Amino acid sequence: MYNATAYDQRDELIREHLGFVEFVVYRMRPQIPAYVSIEELKSAAMHGLMEAASRFDPGKGVLFKTFAETRIRGAVRDELRKMDWFSRSMREKHNRVLREIKQLEQKIGRLPAEEEIAEAMDMSLEKYQQMLNEIGHLGIVSLHEVLDEASGGDTFMDQLKDPGGQSPEDAVSRQEQVRELAGALDCLSEKERLVVTLFYYEEFTQKEIAGVLELSEGRISQLHSQALIKLKSALGK
């Protein structure tokens, strides 16, 4: 049965958040290869916004922007996967780094430094850092991988966000994961932790972070990639 009120509310949410779509797209842009046009990203993001507006339930106590951002980013991610954004070789490199980090962590009882990872992979530090640059764009997919289906399908990105706007029940159910994430962040190197904090909490761009830390954008990309892989290893346990 046609529900005019529901459709009106949906359309209003879409109209009010058109600017938010652009904001999310431009936040994601530095992590996406240049050959993917901004218009392709916006088109995918709009599908995510429309899906969010159709599925949003204000009774769950979650802010629409929080709900919509996950769907917008997910829609962009799905579109990139359809475009075969990452070659099999790039995924294999990413998984190889993840395996080495897990094995080293089990061996030495902590998350390894990049010099230790490079040595374990029988690479020079320069070659290892070059690999991090190559697989850096995989971070955007890793952030949206589901950590735990049993708890409702939370993603790593959900745990990085400010929990403001959640219902008390949701906040309580996530406390353990938040504690685990905090512990994992503490295990990162100081620079890795700063990059994650500035990028996801302070919403700095990689260029701005490079200025703050007085490093090149390429080096920030390396630290970002390595931090995400380490966190994935820690949270995967």
N, C-alpha and C positions, 0 to 999 in steps of 0.2 A: 504493500500500500504506500502511495506517495505521501511523504511527510515533508511539507513545505518548510516547516520550522527547522528541521534537521538540515535540509539542503541550504537554507539561508545561512545557518550558523557555519556550515562548512565553507560556503563561498566567502563569508566574512573573514574567517580565519585565514583563508588563502590570500585575500586581498591585503589584510593587515600584515602579512609576513612575507610579501614579495621581496622587500628589502633584506629580510633575514636570509633568504635563499642566496642572494648575492654575497652577503657577508660570509656565509659558510663556504661558498664556492671559492671566494678569494682567500679564505684562510687555508683551504686545502691546496690551492694552486701551486705553491712552492714545492709540494711533494709529488707533483704529477708531471710526467714528461711533456716537453714543450709541444710535441706534435699533436697532443690532444687539445682541441680548440676550446676556448672558454665557452663558446655557444653550446658545444656538446655537453660540457659539464653542467651548464645552467639548465639545459633541457632535462637531463637526468635528475638534477636536483628538484626541479619543479614536479616531476612525477613523485618524488619522495614527499614533497610538501602536500600534494593532493592526497596521497595515501594517508599521511599523518592526520590531515584534517578530517578524512572519512572515518578513521579509526579512533580518534581521540575521545577519551572518556574523562570529563572533568571531575567526575565523582571519585576517581582514584587518587586525587590530591597531588598530581604531578603537573608542573607547569607545562603549557603547550610548547614553549620554546625548547624545553628539555626533551620532551617527547619527539618533537619535530626534527631536532638536530640529528638524533640517532637515525631516523628514517631517511633524512636527506643524505647524510653521509653514506648510509647503506645503499641507497639508490645509485649514487655516484660510483661506489665500489662495484656494485653489480654490473653497471654499464661498462666499467673498465675491464671487468673480467670477460664480458661478452666480446670486447674488442681485442681479447687476448693480449692484454697489457703487458703481462710478464711472461717471458719465455720460460720453458721448462728448465733451461740451464740456470736462469736466475733463481728460480725456486730451489733448485738443488744446492746452489751456493748458500742461500739463506738457511736451508735446513742443515747444511754441513756446519755452519758457524754455530747454530743452535745446539747441535749434537756435541760439538767440542766444548762449548760452555758448560753443558750439563755434566759431561764426563769430568772436566776439570773441577767443577764445583764439588762433585762427589769425592774426588781425590784429595783436594786441598782444604775442603770444608768452608769455602767462601766463594763468592763470585770472582772470577779471575780478572786480572788486568789485561789490557789489550796486548801487551808484550808477551804475556803468557799464552794468550790465545794464538797469536801469530806463531810462536815457537811450536805449540802443539800441532798446528796445521802445517808445520815445516815450511813456513813462509817468512820472508822478511817483513818487518813492521810496515814498510812502505807498500808492499804488495797486498798485505792484509787490509790496510786502510783504503787502498784502491778498490778492493772487493766490497768494503762497506759502502763506498760511494755508489757502486753498481747496484747493490741490493737495497739502497736506502729507501726507494719508493715503495718497497714492500711494507714499510711501516704503516702506511695508511690502511692496508688490509689487515695487518696483524692487530691493530687497535680495535677492530670490529669483530674479531673472532670471538665466538661465545666461549666463556670460561666454564660455565656450569649450567647445563640444560636443566638440571633438577631444581635449581633455584630460580628458574624463570627466564633463563637465557640472557643473563647479564653479560655484557662485553667488558673488555679491558677499559674501553673508553668510558663506560658507565662509572667505573671505579675511580677514574681520574677526575671526574666532574665534581663540582661543588654539590653536596647533597641537599642544599637548600631547596625547598619546595616538595620534598618527599613527604609522604605520610609517615607518622610515627612507626607504623608497622613495617613499612619498607626500610626505614632507617635502622630499626633493630635487626632485621633480617640480614642487613648488609654489614653489620659491625665487624663480623669476623673477617670478611673479605677486605674491608678497609684496613684492619689491623695487619693483615698479611701483606697488603700493598705497601703500607707504611714501613714494615720491616724490610721488604724488598728494596724500597727506595733508599733506605739507610745503607744497604749493601753496595750501592753504586759508588763509583768514584765521585769526588766533589764536583768535577766538571760535568759528568754525566747527569748528576742529580740537579745541578743548576740548569742545564739545558731542558730537562723534562719539566722542571718547575716553571721556568720562564715561558716555555712554549705552551704548556697545557693549563697552567694556573693564571699566569700573568698575560697570556695571549700575545706574546711577542712574536714577531716574525723571525725566521732564521737570520735574516740580515741584521735585525735589531739585536739579537742575541750575540751575533758575531761582534758587533760594536761594543757591547757590554763586557764580553769576555776577552776582547782584543785578539780574536782568532779569525781565520778566514771562514767564509760561509761553507766551504768544502769540509773544513774540520768540524764545524758545528753539525753538518749532515752526518759525518762519521760517528760523532759522539751520540747523536740522536738515534741512529740505527743500532749502534751497539747497546745503548741503554734499553731500547725496546726489546731486543733479543734476550738480554739478561733478565729483564722483568718477566718476559714470557717464560723463560726457563724457571725462574723462582716461583711464579704463580702456578706453573704447570704441575708443580709437586703437590 
